């Protein structure tokens, strides 16, 4: 029965291919439709994932896809002196082209097949691509990213259902831009004093931060700027902001970072909480808004949800998928949405007080922070009287809502 069930996955990014690999391992024969002509291109994310997530992916991802190990973060802001969060092995940087190619190995993938129409007839989904190819599916999975065609179809059907005609499903969109830069001077590196210097000037010091991500916050952007080192010669410098090109141009000039831009990565980030299941149809990954609202990262929630989705299909209960992944990550996402709105509403003084609080409690953050579960840090903070008191002074107008979100 498994071999004859037709499962079509739209989107051959990491989440779509991982879903297909899991289903293939279970005995199904899924096919994957991808609008682009090459797996892993164009790259649409920073390529930084947690080490825990990499461990989950190891059956499908080779060590060659990993290009650097990250051991912490240096937090820079306009309001307090820089401080470090040191967590050995917290994350890795991957070559997304190799990462995606690994995940797609052995799958039945049709490249250059952008879906142009979706219909449901006689219990099947009928898909047609812009090239005129037609596919039939018992189960349709949308892993087609931020501009998901499958999501558009599912939400239109959802809105037509009785009781949902007035449902207002709101998505917020943010825009990311990242440059891969080969430094003009390959001996030049970013130090923990937040400046560029030569390696020769750093002999016998611990100032080299080629395993540290530099993160910069200011009052003009909703997220942050990052400098992530691939090695001594290459940096990934990115931002999530409306005018990302201008922000990065000014930032590179200010920091004295000179080099050749070898790759430009752009991406739109959907933040929201939406229905992800319909009649024999499901969304996963960015298409499902399985995004960390505080950082814009999506691979962890998407890949974990892919496992839940595959299990639901194997158990014959696809209708349980939406509830299952939201039970695992829904509260985390709703907390992140609320925390993001609070952060964006803070004035300069309040942001300064917030980063003073972070700096004061840097050691606690090192002990408790989880790269993929942001609310864990805040949950633990609420169990510490002094931290609760300090946070209460800063968030007295928001504290009740945050507590409700944590412990709902």
C-alpha positions, -999 to 999 in steps of 0.1 A, spaced: 0 0 0 28 24 9 45 19 -25 14 28 -45 4 58 -24 13 89 -44 29 116 -23 40 148 -40 62 173 -21 65 208 -36 99 223 -28 133 206 -27 149 228 0 163 211 31 128 206 47 112 192 16 141 168 9 143 158 45 106 150 45 111 129 14 141 111 28 121 101 59 91 89 39 114 70 16 130 53 46 95 43 57 88 26 24 70 53 4 81 66 -30 76 104 -28 84 127 -57 96 162 -52 89 192 -75 114 220 -75 111 253 -94 148 260 -96 173 241 -118 198 233 -91 195 220 -55 209 244 -30 207 274 -54 197 301 -48 207 301 -12 181 318 10 194 315 45 225 323 66 236 287 67 241 286 105 225 257 124 227 243 159 250 214 166 220 195 179 202 199 146 233 187 127 233 156 149 197 149 138 207 153 101 239 132 102 223 101 85 218 123 54 244 151 57 282 145 52 310 162 72 320 179 40 290 202 43 303 216 76 328 244 71 332 259 106 323 252 143 309 281 163 318 285 200 299 315 210 286 350 202 300 385 209 270 409 216 275 444 204 249 472 208 245 509 207 238 510 244 263 490 264 298 477 260 303 445 241 301 412 260 305 376 251 283 345 253 307 315 252 292 281 245 316 256 229 301 239 199 268 256 201 264 258 163 280 251 129 282 268 96 273 248 66 278 250 29 242 252 19 248 239 -16 264 207 -3 240 205 26 210 206 2 226 182 -23 233 157 5 196 158 16 185 154 -20 206 124 -28 187 94 -41 154 112 -43 130 114 -73 133 152 -79 119 171 -109 139 203 -113 127 234 -131 90 224 -123 73 254 -107 37 245 -98 12 268 -116 -21 252 -105 -36 229 -79 -70 212 -81 -87 185 -62 -108 160 -81 -121 126 -73 -101 124 -41 -67 133 -57 -47 165 -60 -39 174 -96 -9 196 -101 3 213 -133 37 231 -137 46 261 -158 62 236 -182 30 217 -187 39 187 -167 11 171 -147 13 152 -114 -13 134 -93 -11 130 -55 -30 112 -28 -12 134 -3 2 169 -12 29 185 10 39 221 6 75 227 14 78 255 -11 90 283 11 79 318 19 59 323 -13 43 289 -11 18 281 -38 5 252 -17 0 275 13 -20 299 -9 -42 271 -20 -47 256 15 -55 290 31 -80 298 4 -98 265 11 -95 271 48 -111 305 45 -140 290 26 -149 265 53 -179 271 74 -170 291 105 -138 304 90 -151 329 64 -141 358 87 -109 343 99 -81 368 96 -48 350 90 -21 376 92 15 372 82 44 396 88 73 396 64 109 406 70 137 408 45 172 393 49 204 401 30 238 384 35 271 388 17 299 362 15 330 383 15 366 372 7 388 397 26 412 418 6 438 411 33 436 374 42 456 381 73 428 404 86 403 391 112 377 404 135 388 405 171 370 406 204 377 443 206 352 446 177 378 458 151 397 443 122 433 436 127 461 414 114 468 379 126 504 388 131 494 414 157 476 388 177 504 364 184 502 347 218 467 362 225 433 347 227 418 375 206 411 355 175 374 351 170 371 330 139 349 307 158 327 335 173 297 352 156 296 389 161 261 402 165 252 439 164 220 456 176 209 492 171 177 512 172 172 514 134 167 478 125 142 452 139 166 423 142 204 426 141 235 425 119 258 395 120 294 387 111 299 349 108 334 337 99 338 308 75 375 308 80 404 334 81 397 345 45 359 346 43 331 362 63 293 361 60 279 395 69 242 399 70 212 418 83 174 415 85 161 449 76 140 468 50 169 486 34 194 458 39 218 469 11 222 504 26 226 491 61 253 466 51 271 492 29 273 516 58 283 488 83 311 475 62 325 510 58 322 517 95 340 484 105 367 487 78 358 454 63 372 453 27 370 425 3 352 409 -27 316 400 -24 315 365 -38 279 356 -30 247 375 -22 220 357 -3 185 372 -1 154 359 16 119 369 28 110 356 62 73 349 71 63 353 107 29 341 118 8 313 132 -14 296 105 -34 264 98 -11 239 82 -34 209 74 -63 204 51 -79 174 34 -48 152 26 -27 184 23 -1 197 47 25 225 50 60 223 65 90 246 69 88 282 58 55 275 40 41 266 74 57 297 91 77 273 113 101 302 120 119 314 151 105 350 153 134 363 174 161 354 149 143 345 117 158 310 116 136 282 102 155 250 97 152 236 133 114 239 135 109 229 99 131 198 100 116 186 134 81 192 120 91 171 89 96 141 113 62 146 129 46 149 94 62 117 82 51 99 113 15 111 109 15 99 73 29 65 83 3 61 110 -25 71 87 -34 102 107 -23 131 87 -51 152 103 -31 151 136 -1 168 121 -11 204 127 -19 197 163 12 176 169 38 202 156 20 231 173 20 211 206 57 208 203 66 243 189 35 264 188 39 280 222 75 287 214 65 305 182 37 325 198 61 335 226 86 346 200 60 367 181 50 384 213 86 390 224 95 404 190 66 429 191 77 440 225 113 444 215 103 465 184 81 487 206 109 496 230 124 531 228 162 537 229 163 539 267 144 507 272 166 488 247 196 501 266 182 488 299 174 455 282 210 450 270 223 460 304 202 432 318 216 408 293 252 418 300 247 416 338 234 381 334 258 369 306 270 339 327 234 328 333 227 331 296 257 309 289 244 282 312 208 283 301 206 295 265 193 270 239 200 279 202 167 265 191 144 270 221 145 307 230 118 307 256 138 283 278 161 311 288 131 333 298 113 305 316 144 299 338 148 337 343 113 339 357 123 313 384 151 336 397 139 363 421 165 389 413 162 384 376 124 385 379 127 418 398 151 433 373 129 422 344 98 435 361 113 470 363 119 469 326 88 450 314 63 460 340 37 468 312 44 435 294 52 411 322 17 397 327 13 389 290 47 372 289 41 351 319 7 340 304 26 330 272 52 310 291 30 290 313 -2 287 292 
